[in-house]
Amino acid sequence: MKEIDTDTGYTTFRDGVKSCLPTVLGYLGIGFSFGIVGINSHLNLLEITLMSAIVYGGSSQFVMCGLLLANTSITGIVMTVFLVNLRHLLMSMTASPHFRDESLLKNISVGSLLTDESFAVFSTTVAQKKHFSLRWMEGLNVAAYITWIVATILGGLVGNFIANPEQFGLDFALTAMFAGLFITQFEWELTKSQRKSIAVVISVGLSLYIMLFFVSSSVAVIISALVGCFVGGIMHDSK
Amino acid sequence: MTVSKSILLILIGSALVTWIPRVTPFILGKMVKFPAIVTRFLEYLPLSILFALLLETVFNAKTGHLAVPKWDIVIALIPTVITAVWLKDLMKTVVVGIVAMALVRLVM
């Protein structure tokens, strides 16, 4: 991945920050809600900031607040967070081959900051067959990370005055962001193979609905994503 | 402002179990090349996981029960999806979504 080979807009750290911008509003909305929920779960500003800085996993942080309020044991909380965040393993497996030629340390830094959203932006870039640099990926990741922490602190500061961020629709930022990211990716996949992308989406939907009956929703997400990969993979050769 | 000891333990434990799955593939990927078949199947992961994550937020799920859609989310999703398809702008999609949701909650 030499700088010369990269496409315009995917070269510098600044380009990465720019690529992150569309998701910034989503991060702000969710991070802000998390700050409010955290304070209302009897955590202090330092604790919620620390959580956003070292756990750095949106939905898992909301789950942690719920479990803390329910007085769940330390092991119980850690086990749950493990399951909620296990999907990162699949995303990292998908993204890591693109960084093979970079140093181990750089690989660890890219992996440490990979989120659903940065992975989505990254994947759309791959789907568009754009050539990108490591600096671009770092810009994308770091911008998201800083936004998340700042949003958490802002939410934490007003958390004592607002008990329920839901009434402002802020919690919906997560769904809206996933909807937007999914549609962008879906449109690109449709241009490649209509039949396959539709089959993948339908199989994910059906398997998720069925799995929600049997397992927790975080495990259902992982299983249904694997079903989608399987369906896409076996249809691979048949156009 | 201090961090209580039990919270600190929870944070460190949770950070570790989140971080390890995140970085392990990047470390392994430096040492071995994933088999072609794995890479081929993972090509469909972005589409699959984004759709699964989206749907997960729509359902109220409880193990042993059929999942029920959260109707406020379903309703707010309609203008959100239309915006996403029409304007192809993530920021506007999120704004429309939040406003739609606030309105839905005001009425429902």
Chai-1 contact restraints between the chains, C-beta under 6 A:
chainA,res_idxA,chainB,res_idxB,connection_type,confidence,min_distance_angstrom,max_distance_angstrom,comment,restraint_id
A,P22,B,L90,contact,1.0,0.0,6.0,A-B,restraint_1
A,P22,B,M91,contact,1.0,0.0,6.0,A-B,restraint_2
A,L25,B,M91,contact,1.0,0.0,6.0,A-B,restraint_3
A,L25,B,V94,contact,1.0,0.0,6.0,A-B,restraint_4
A,G26,B,V94,contact,1.0,0.0,6.0,A-B,restraint_5
A,N44,B,M1,contact,1.0,0.0,6.0,A-B,restraint_6
A,L46,B,M1,contact,1.0,0.0,6.0,A-B,restraint_7
A,L46,B,V3,contact,1.0,0.0,6.0,A-B,restraint_8
A,E47,B,V3,contact,1.0,0.0,6.0,A-B,restraint_9
A,E47,B,I7,contact,1.0,0.0,6.0,A-B,restraint_10
A,L50,B,L11,contact,1.0,0.0,6.0,A-B,restraint_11
A,M51,B,L11,contact,1.0,0.0,6.0,A-B,restraint_12
A,I54,B,A15,contact,1.0,0.0,6.0,A-B,restraint_13
A,V55,B,S14,contact,1.0,0.0,6.0,A-B,restraint_14
A,V55,B,A15,contact,1.0,0.0,6.0,A-B,restraint_15
A,V55,B,T18,contact,1.0,0.0,6.0,A-B,restraint_16
A,G57,B,T18,contact,1.0,0.0,6.0,A-B,restraint_17
A,I74,B,L9,contact,1.0,0.0,6.0,A-B,restraint_18
A,I74,B,I10,contact,1.0,0.0,6.0,A-B,restraint_19
A,I77,B,I10,contact,1.0,0.0,6.0,A-B,restraint_20
A,V78,B,G13,contact,1.0,0.0,6.0,A-B,restraint_21
A,V78,B,S14,contact,1.0,0.0,6.0,A-B,restraint_22
A,V78,B,V17,contact,1.0,0.0,6.0,A-B,restraint_23
A,V81,B,S14,contact,1.0,0.0,6.0,A-B,restraint_24
A,V81,B,V17,contact,1.0,0.0,6.0,A-B,restraint_25
A,F82,B,V17,contact,1.0,0.0,6.0,A-B,restraint_26
A,N85,B,T18,contact,1.0,0.0,6.0,A-B,restraint_27
A,L86,B,P21,contact,1.0,0.0,6.0,A-B,restraint_28
A,H88,B,P21,contact,1.0,0.0,6.0,A-B,restraint_29
A,H88,B,R22,contact,1.0,0.0,6.0,A-B,restraint_30
A,L89,B,P21,contact,1.0,0.0,6.0,A-B,restraint_31
A,L90,B,L45,contact,1.0,0.0,6.0,A-B,restraint_32
A,S92,B,R22,contact,1.0,0.0,6.0,A-B,restraint_33
A,S92,B,P25,contact,1.0,0.0,6.0,A-B,restraint_34
A,S92,B,F26,contact,1.0,0.0,6.0,A-B,restraint_35
A,M93,B,P25,contact,1.0,0.0,6.0,A-B,restraint_36
A,M93,B,L42,contact,1.0,0.0,6.0,A-B,restraint_37
A,T94,B,L42,contact,1.0,0.0,6.0,A-B,restraint_38
A,T94,B,L45,contact,1.0,0.0,6.0,A-B,restraint_39
A,S96,B,P25,contact,1.0,0.0,6.0,A-B,restraint_40
A,S96,B,F26,contact,1.0,0.0,6.0,A-B,restraint_41
A,S96,B,G29,contact,1.0,0.0,6.0,A-B,restraint_42
A,P97,B,G29,contact,1.0,0.0,6.0,A-B,restraint_43
A,R100,B,G29,contact,1.0,0.0,6.0,A-B,restraint_44
A,L104,B,K30,contact,1.0,0.0,6.0,A-B,restraint_45
A,N107,B,F26,contact,1.0,0.0,6.0,A-B,restraint_46
A,N107,B,K30,contact,1.0,0.0,6.0,A-B,restraint_47
A,I108,B,V23,contact,1.0,0.0,6.0,A-B,restraint_48
A,G111,B,R22,contact,1.0,0.0,6.0,A-B,restraint_49
A,G111,B,V23,contact,1.0,0.0,6.0,A-B,restraint_50
A,G111,B,F26,contact,1.0,0.0,6.0,A-B,restraint_51
A,S112,B,V23,contact,1.0,0.0,6.0,A-B,restraint_52
A,L114,B,R22,contact,1.0,0.0,6.0,A-B,restraint_53
A,A120,B,L50,contact,1.0,0.0,6.0,A-B,restraint_54
A,S123,B,P46,contact,1.0,0.0,6.0,A-B,restraint_55
A,Q167,B,R105,contact,1.0,0.0,6.0,A-B,restraint_56
A,F168,B,A102,contact,1.0,0.0,6.0,A-B,restraint_57
A,G169,B,I98,contact,1.0,0.0,6.0,A-B,restraint_58
A,G169,B,M101,contact,1.0,0.0,6.0,A-B,restraint_59
A,G169,B,A102,contact,1.0,0.0,6.0,A-B,restraint_60
A,F172,B,A76,contact,1.0,0.0,6.0,A-B,restraint_61
A,F172,B,G97,contact,1.0,0.0,6.0,A-B,restraint_62
A,F172,B,I98,contact,1.0,0.0,6.0,A-B,restraint_63
A,F172,B,M101,contact,1.0,0.0,6.0,A-B,restraint_64
A,A173,B,V94,contact,1.0,0.0,6.0,A-B,restraint_65
A,A173,B,I98,contact,1.0,0.0,6.0,A-B,restraint_66
A,T175,B,T57,contact,1.0,0.0,6.0,A-B,restraint_67
A,T175,B,I73,contact,1.0,0.0,6.0,A-B,restraint_68
A,A176,B,T80,contact,1.0,0.0,6.0,A-B,restraint_69
A,A176,B,T93,contact,1.0,0.0,6.0,A-B,restraint_70
A,A176,B,V94,contact,1.0,0.0,6.0,A-B,restraint_71
A,A176,B,G97,contact,1.0,0.0,6.0,A-B,restraint_72
A,M177,B,V94,contact,1.0,0.0,6.0,A-B,restraint_73
A,F178,B,L53,contact,1.0,0.0,6.0,A-B,restraint_74
A,F178,B,L54,contact,1.0,0.0,6.0,A-B,restraint_75
A,A179,B,L54,contact,1.0,0.0,6.0,A-B,restraint_76
A,A179,B,T80,contact,1.0,0.0,6.0,A-B,restraint_77
A,A179,B,V81,contact,1.0,0.0,6.0,A-B,restraint_78
A,A179,B,A84,contact,1.0,0.0,6.0,A-B,restraint_79
A,G180,B,A84,contact,1.0,0.0,6.0,A-B,restraint_80
A,G180,B,L90,contact,1.0,0.0,6.0,A-B,restraint_81
A,G180,B,T93,contact,1.0,0.0,6.0,A-B,restraint_82
A,L181,B,L50,contact,1.0,0.0,6.0,A-B,restraint_83
A,F182,B,L50,contact,1.0,0.0,6.0,A-B,restraint_84
A,F182,B,F51,contact,1.0,0.0,6.0,A-B,restraint_85
A,F182,B,L54,contact,1.0,0.0,6.0,A-B,restraint_86
A,I183,B,A84,contact,1.0,0.0,6.0,A-B,restraint_87
A,Q185,B,P46,contact,1.0,0.0,6.0,A-B,restraint_88
A,Q185,B,L47,contact,1.0,0.0,6.0,A-B,restraint_89
A,Q185,B,L50,contact,1.0,0.0,6.0,A-B,restraint_90
A,E189,B,L47,contact,1.0,0.0,6.0,A-B,restraint_91
A,V200,B,Y44,contact,1.0,0.0,6.0,A-B,restraint_92
A,V200,B,L47,contact,1.0,0.0,6.0,A-B,restraint_93
A,V200,B,S48,contact,1.0,0.0,6.0,A-B,restraint_94
A,V201,B,F51,contact,1.0,0.0,6.0,A-B,restraint_95
A,V204,B,S48,contact,1.0,0.0,6.0,A-B,restraint_96
A,V204,B,F51,contact,1.0,0.0,6.0,A-B,restraint_97
A,V204,B,A52,contact,1.0,0.0,6.0,A-B,restraint_98
A,L208,B,A52,contact,1.0,0.0,6.0,A-B,restraint_99
A,L208,B,L55,contact,1.0,0.0,6.0,A-B,restraint_100
A,L212,B,A61,contact,1.0,0.0,6.0,A-B,restraint_101
A,L212,B,A67,contact,1.0,0.0,6.0,A-B,restraint_102
A,S217,B,E56,contact,1.0,0.0,6.0,A-B,restraint_103
A,S217,B,A61,contact,1.0,0.0,6.0,A-B,restraint_104
A,V221,B,A52,contact,1.0,0.0,6.0,A-B,restraint_105
A,V221,B,E56,contact,1.0,0.0,6.0,A-B,restraint_106
A,S224,B,A52,contact,1.0,0.0,6.0,A-B,restraint_107
A,A225,B,S48,contact,1.0,0.0,6.0,A-B,restraint_108
A,A225,B,I49,contact,1.0,0.0,6.0,A-B,restraint_109
A,A225,B,A52,contact,1.0,0.0,6.0,A-B,restraint_110
A,G228,B,Y44,contact,1.0,0.0,6.0,A-B,restraint_111
A,G228,B,S48,contact,1.0,0.0,6.0,A-B,restraint_112
A,C229,B,F41,contact,1.0,0.0,6.0,A-B,restraint_113
A,C229,B,Y44,contact,1.0,0.0,6.0,A-B,restraint_114
A,C229,B,L45,contact,1.0,0.0,6.0,A-B,restraint_115
A,C229,B,S48,contact,1.0,0.0,6.0,A-B,restraint_116
A,G232,B,Y44,contact,1.0,0.0,6.0,A-B,restraint_117
A,G233,B,R40,contact,1.0,0.0,6.0,A-B,restraint_118
A,G233,B,F41,contact,1.0,0.0,6.0,A-B,restraint_119
A,H236,B,R40,contact,1.0,0.0,6.0,A-B,restraint_120
